[in-house]
Amino acid sequence: MAATKKPARKKSTARKKTSATSRKTTTARKKTATARKKTTTPRKKTATARKKAASTRKYSRKASEIVGTELDEMKHGKLRSGRSGKKVTSRKQAIAIGLSEARRSGEAVPPNPNGRRKKS
């Protein structure tokens, strides 16, 4: 049995036509969007946007230095876990250790969301 050749397919030009028409519609949309922007009045800042502009640092500069030294210790293989004494290899764990040390030293650091809560 001889292998039969499949007839060659003609390439359709339908894809080219749709891409050209879609380009036209997107440019038309862009033009109308820019025209709309010019006619609208400027929006006022919301309360949350105003708060963000006037916010203060959550973490003090000294706290960021402490975290940086902990990261350096981890990179050099000298950072150890407090309880088990195992070598810390996780970046997140090194940051957590640095933040807890900054909290202990009294630096401006938000409270740990997973930490212990005081009983009232």
N, C-alpha and C positions, 0 to 999 in steps of 0.2 A: 504494500500500500504506500502510495506516495503522499507526502504531506502536502496539503493544499494551502495556498496562501490566502490570507484574509484580505479583502479589498481595503485599500487605504481610505481613511475617512477624510472628508473635507473639514478644514477648520472653520468653525462658525464665526461670524463677525458680530454675533449678538452681544458678546461680552464688551466689545469695544464701544458699541452704541450705548449700552447702559451706563458704562463708566463716564462717557462724555456727557450724557444727560444728567447723571448724578452730580458731576462737577458744576454744571450750570445751576442746578437747584441749590447747591451749597453756597455758591457765590451770591446767588440772589438772596438767600437767607441771611448771609453775613451783611449784605448791604442794608437790608431792612432792620437788622438788629442794631447796626450802628446808627441808623436814622432814628430808631426808637430811643437810643441812649441820649442823643442830643436833645430831644424834646422833653425828657423826664426831668423832674426837679431832683436835686441832690438829697440823698437820704440823711437823716439825722443819726448820730451814733447811738446805739442802744446802751443800756446801763452796763451790760457785761463788757462791751467794747471800751467804755470809759474806764471801767475798773482795771482792765488789762493794761491800759496805757499808763495808769498811775500805780501799778503794783510794785511791791518791793521784792527783794530777793528772798526766796524761800530757804536757800542754803547759804550760809556765810562763806566768805572767801577762805577762812581758816578750815572750815569743814571740807571744802573742795581740795585743799592742800593735803589734808589727812587721808582722804580717799585716794588721791594721787600717789601718796607714799605707799599705801597698801597695795595698789596696783603694781607699783614698781617692785615691791617685795614678791608679789606673786610671779611677775615675769622672771625674776632671778631665782625662783624656787625656794624662797625663804619664808613664805607666808604659810602658817600652820593654823589649823582649825583649833578653837579653844577647848572643846570638850574631848575630842578623840585624839587630837594632835596630828591628824593626817595632813598631808600637803594639799593646799588649796590649788586647784587647777581651773576653776570656773571664774570667769570675769564677774559674773553677777554676785557670786559668793564673796569675792574680794571687795566689791563695792559695798555689800551689806555689812561686812566686817568694819570697813572704814567709817560707814555712817553710824554704826553702833558705838565705835570709839569716839566719834565726834559728839554724839549725844552724851556719853559719859563725861567728857571734858567740859560740857556745858555750852557747846557752840549752838548757833541758830540752825536747827535741823527739825523738820516736821516730825511728829511722833510716828513710830512704826505702826502701820495699819494692822499688822499681824501680831504685834507685841502684846504684852500683858496689859490689862486695864486695871486701874486702881478701883478697889471696891469702896463704895460710899456708904 
